[in-house]
């Protein structure tokens, strides 16, 4: 039950951040970038990959490359 409550609260915070940041383009890009890095770190833990710095660098390069 405690895990369900934690997931529900974090989901609500995520949705609120996305809705609020939709009004400013730069804020939305920053929020999506931060959530992308968090997701990448969790995925690396899931597949037991220790190259977080390399994958984060590639993600950053591609993210800002397509953003620009």
Secondary structure, DSSP 8 states (H G I E B T S, - for coil): -HHHHHHHHHHHHHHHHHHHHTTSHHHHHHHHHHHHHHHHHHHHHHTT---HHHHHHHHHHHHHHHH-
